[in-house]
């Protein structure tokens, strides 16, 4: 793992490095040794730092130059890296940490048949900022394990679906792509790529609040994120959806092509 400018053996890692709250972080996927969409991930770190009032004392090149030796030393060509920037305190200066974390990539059958999800009434206080919230993360992980679902969809106090616990969510109605308002969600890197693809396809895109009661009238749902990419949803609680959407398959193929293009050019 990386601690500031040092590359250290994982056995030296300590939870004491990580305060419980107000910690900036990001999770980035590595494919064939290439940090995927790195520029966008750094930009999100900058935005989170600015909105939270926490300083970001590392440039894009600084962090990139720390990550690449980690990838080489760990000898992991494909995986997820967590980037953490701790706040400065009276007792400790700001620290940068990075390490490979366990990941759960969907299996090929999940992309063909879709995954199960469930609803949880919970809100993140600052959805546009990627801050560690261990309480919510642990709560969602427990529900995922107990109910054998892939993801938890968060619902706000007005009963609107906002986002997944670690993903963004999209809805399909006829040829329209609907997604929750930008102000209500974490601006995901994959989410932005999907919106770009939908625009290139001249699809109608609507960003608005989506109440839970509307689920039964939708033609399809999919989630997006670093690990799942573009992943169909077959069930939300007791509501089931078709996984045969031609429109969704077009988006999935286009996003995979976007990944391939980035890897080949980097």
C-alpha positions as CSV (number, residue, x, y, z in Angstrom):
1,X,0.0,0.0,0.0
2,X,1.0,3.6,-0.4
3,X,1.4,5.9,2.6
4,X,2.2,9.4,1.3
5,X,5.5,8.8,-0.6
6,X,6.2,5.3,0.7
7,X,5.4,1.9,-0.8
8,X,4.9,-0.4,2.2
9,X,4.1,-4.1,2.8
10,X,0.4,-4.7,3.5
11,X,1.3,-6.2,6.9
12,X,2.3,-2.7,8.1
13,X,-1.2,-1.3,7.4
14,X,-3.1,0.0,10.4
15,X,-6.7,1.2,10.8
16,X,-5.2,4.1,12.8
17,X,-4.4,5.7,9.5
18,X,-8.1,6.1,8.8
19,X,-10.3,8.5,10.7
20,X,-13.9,7.3,10.9
21,X,-15.5,10.3,9.1
22,X,-14.7,13.3,6.8
23,X,-12.3,11.2,4.8
24,X,-12.1,11.9,1.0
25,X,-11.9,8.7,-1.0
26,X,-12.4,7.2,-4.5
27,X,-12.3,3.7,-5.9
28,X,-10.7,3.2,-9.3
29,X,-10.7,0.1,-11.5
30,X,-7.5,-1.1,-13.0
31,X,-7.7,-3.1,-16.3
32,X,-4.6,-4.6,-18.0
33,X,-2.5,-2.5,-15.6
34,X,-4.2,0.8,-16.7
35,X,-6.0,3.0,-14.1
36,X,-9.4,3.3,-15.9
37,X,-10.7,6.9,-16.5
38,X,-8.0,8.2,-14.1
39,X,-8.5,11.9,-15.2
40,X,-12.2,11.8,-14.3
41,X,-11.5,10.1,-10.9
42,X,-9.0,12.9,-10.0
43,X,-11.5,15.5,-11.1
44,X,-14.1,13.9,-8.8
45,X,-11.6,14.1,-5.9
46,X,-11.1,17.8,-6.6
47,X,-14.8,18.4,-6.6
48,X,-15.3,16.5,-3.3
49,X,-12.5,18.4,-1.7
50,X,-13.9,21.7,-2.8
51,X,-17.4,21.0,-1.7
52,X,-16.3,19.6,1.6
53,X,-13.9,22.4,2.4
54,X,-11.1,19.9,2.8
55,X,-7.8,20.7,1.1
56,X,-6.4,18.5,-1.7
57,X,-2.6,18.9,-1.5
58,X,-1.8,16.4,-4.3
59,X,-1.9,17.1,-8.0
60,X,-3.2,14.6,-10.6
61,X,0.4,13.7,-11.6
62,X,1.5,13.4,-8.0
63,X,-1.2,10.7,-7.3
64,X,-0.7,9.0,-10.6
65,X,3.0,8.7,-10.0
66,X,2.2,7.0,-6.6
67,X,-0.3,4.6,-8.1
68,X,1.7,3.1,-10.9
69,X,4.5,1.7,-8.6
70,X,1.7,0.1,-6.4
71,X,0.2,-1.6,-9.5
72,X,3.6,-2.9,-10.5
73,X,4.7,-4.0,-7.1
74,X,1.4,-5.7,-6.2
75,X,1.6,-7.4,-9.6
76,X,-2.2,-7.0,-10.0
77,X,-3.2,-6.2,-13.6
78,X,-7.0,-6.2,-12.9
79,X,-8.6,-5.0,-9.7
80,X,-9.9,-2.0,-7.7
81,X,-7.7,0.5,-5.9
82,X,-9.0,2.6,-3.1
83,X,-7.6,6.1,-2.8
84,X,-7.9,7.9,0.6
85,X,-7.0,11.4,1.6
86,X,-7.3,12.1,5.3
87,X,-8.1,15.5,6.8
88,X,-5.4,17.5,8.6
89,X,-5.7,17.6,12.3
90,X,-3.8,19.1,15.3
91,X,-2.2,15.6,15.8
92,X,-1.6,14.6,12.2
93,X,-0.9,16.1,8.8
94,X,-3.0,15.3,5.8
95,X,-2.1,11.8,4.5
96,X,-2.6,10.0,1.2
97,X,-3.2,6.3,1.1
98,X,-3.9,3.8,-1.7
99,X,-4.3,0.0,-1.8
100,X,-6.0,-2.8,-3.7
101,X,-9.3,-3.7,-2.1
102,X,-11.5,-6.8,-2.6
103,X,-14.0,-6.5,-5.4
104,X,-17.1,-8.2,-6.5
105,X,-17.4,-8.0,-10.3
106,X,-20.7,-9.4,-11.7
107,X,-20.5,-12.7,-13.5
108,X,-21.3,-13.0,-17.1
109,X,-24.7,-14.5,-16.2
110,X,-25.5,-11.3,-14.2
111,X,-25.1,-9.2,-17.4
112,X,-27.4,-11.6,-19.3
113,X,-30.1,-12.1,-16.7
114,X,-29.8,-9.1,-14.4
115,X,-29.3,-8.9,-10.6
116,X,-31.6,-8.5,-7.6
117,X,-31.7,-5.4,-5.5
118,X,-33.7,-4.1,-2.5
119,X,-34.8,-0.7,-1.2
120,X,-33.5,1.0,2.0
121,X,-34.8,4.2,3.4
122,X,-31.6,6.1,3.9
123,X,-29.9,9.3,2.7
124,X,-26.3,10.4,2.4
125,X,-25.9,13.8,3.9
126,X,-23.8,15.2,1.1
127,X,-24.5,13.1,-2.0
128,X,-22.2,15.1,-4.3
129,X,-19.2,14.5,-2.1
130,X,-17.5,11.1,-1.9
131,X,-16.8,10.8,1.8
132,X,-16.5,7.6,3.8
133,X,-19.7,6.8,5.7
134,X,-18.9,3.6,7.6
135,X,-22.2,3.3,9.3
136,X,-24.2,3.4,6.1
137,X,-21.7,1.1,4.3
138,X,-21.8,-1.5,7.0
139,X,-25.6,-1.4,7.2
140,X,-25.9,-1.9,3.4
141,X,-23.3,-4.7,3.4
142,X,-25.2,-6.5,6.1
143,X,-28.5,-6.3,4.1
144,X,-26.8,-7.4,0.9
145,X,-25.4,-10.5,2.6
146,X,-28.6,-11.4,4.5
147,X,-30.9,-11.0,1.5
148,X,-28.6,-12.3,-1.2
149,X,-28.9,-9.2,-3.4
150,X,-26.3,-7.4,-5.4
151,X,-27.1,-3.9,-4.4
152,X,-29.2,-1.6,-2.1
153,X,-31.1,1.2,-3.7
154,X,-31.4,4.2,-1.3
155,X,-34.7,6.0,-0.9
156,X,-34.9,9.6,0.5
157,X,-37.5,10.9,3.0
158,X,-39.8,11.8,0.2
159,X,-39.8,8.2,-1.0
160,X,-37.7,8.9,-4.1
161,X,-35.1,6.5,-5.3
162,X,-31.8,8.4,-5.4
163,X,-28.9,6.0,-6.0
164,X,-27.4,2.6,-5.1
165,X,-25.2,2.2,-2.0
166,X,-22.2,2.0,-4.3
167,X,-23.7,2.7,-7.7
168,X,-25.9,5.1,-9.7
169,X,-29.3,4.0,-11.0
170,X,-31.0,4.5,-14.4
171,X,-34.6,3.7,-15.5
172,X,-36.0,2.9,-18.9
173,X,-39.5,3.9,-20.1
174,X,-40.1,3.2,-23.8
175,X,-37.0,4.9,-25.4
176,X,-36.5,7.4,-22.6
177,X,-33.6,7.1,-20.1
178,X,-34.4,8.5,-16.7
179,X,-32.0,9.0,-13.9
180,X,-32.2,10.8,-10.5
181,X,-31.2,14.5,-10.3
182,X,-27.5,15.3,-10.3
183,X,-27.9,17.2,-7.1
184,X,-29.3,14.1,-5.3
185,X,-26.5,11.6,-6.2
186,X,-22.8,11.0,-6.3
187,X,-21.7,12.0,-9.8
188,X,-20.3,8.6,-10.8
189,X,-17.7,8.3,-13.5
190,X,-19.6,5.5,-15.2
191,X,-22.8,7.5,-14.9
192,X,-21.2,10.4,-16.8
193,X,-20.0,8.0,-19.5
194,X,-23.4,6.4,-19.9
195,X,-25.1,9.9,-20.3
196,X,-22.5,10.7,-23.0
197,X,-23.3,7.5,-24.8
198,X,-27.0,8.1,-24.6
199,X,-26.6,11.6,-26.1
200,X,-24.5,10.2,-28.9
201,X,-27.4,7.8,-29.6
202,X,-29.8,10.7,-29.6
203,X,-31.8,9.1,-26.8
204,X,-34.2,11.2,-24.7
205,X,-32.5,11.7,-21.3
206,X,-34.5,13.0,-18.3
207,X,-33.0,13.8,-14.9
208,X,-35.7,14.0,-12.3
209,X,-37.0,12.6,-9.0
210,X,-38.3,9.0,-9.3
211,X,-40.7,7.9,-6.6
212,X,-40.8,4.2,-5.6
213,X,-44.4,4.1,-6.7
214,X,-43.3,4.6,-10.3
215,X,-41.3,1.4,-10.4
216,X,-44.2,-0.8,-11.5
217,X,-44.7,1.4,-14.6
218,X,-41.1,1.2,-15.8
219,X,-39.8,-1.0,-18.6
220,X,-36.4,-1.6,-17.1
221,X,-33.7,-0.6,-14.5
222,X,-30.0,-0.8,-14.6
223,X,-27.2,0.3,-12.2
224,X,-23.7,1.6,-13.0
225,X,-20.5,1.9,-11.2
226,X,-16.8,1.1,-11.1
227,X,-17.2,-2.6,-10.6
228,X,-20.6,-3.4,-12.2
229,X,-20.1,-1.1,-15.3
230,X,-23.6,-1.2,-16.8
231,X,-25.6,-3.9,-15.1
232,X,-29.2,-4.9,-15.7
233,X,-31.6,-5.2,-12.7
234,X,-34.1,-8.0,-12.7
235,X,-35.7,-7.3,-9.3
236,X,-36.3,-4.4,-6.9
237,X,-37.9,-5.9,-3.7
238,X,-40.9,-7.7,-5.2
239,X,-41.0,-5.9,-8.5
240,X,-39.5,-7.8,-11.5
241,X,-38.3,-6.5,-14.8
242,X,-37.4,-7.9,-18.2
243,X,-33.7,-8.3,-19.1
244,X,-34.4,-8.4,-22.8
245,X,-34.1,-4.7,-23.4
246,X,-32.4,-4.1,-26.8
247,X,-31.8,-0.4,-25.8
248,X,-30.0,-1.5,-22.6
249,X,-27.9,-4.0,-24.5
250,X,-26.8,-1.2,-26.9
251,X,-25.7,0.9,-24.0
252,X,-23.8,-2.0,-22.5
253,X,-22.0,-2.7,-25.7
254,X,-21.2,1.0,-26.2
255,X,-19.8,1.4,-22.7
256,X,-17.6,-1.7,-23.0
257,X,-16.2,-0.2,-26.3
258,X,-15.5,3.0,-24.4
259,X,-13.5,1.1,-21.9
260,X,-11.6,-0.7,-24.6
261,X,-10.8,2.5,-26.4
262,X,-9.4,4.1,-23.2
263,X,-7.3,1.1,-22.3
264,X,-5.8,0.9,-25.8
265,X,-5.0,4.6,-25.8
266,X,-3.3,4.5,-22.4
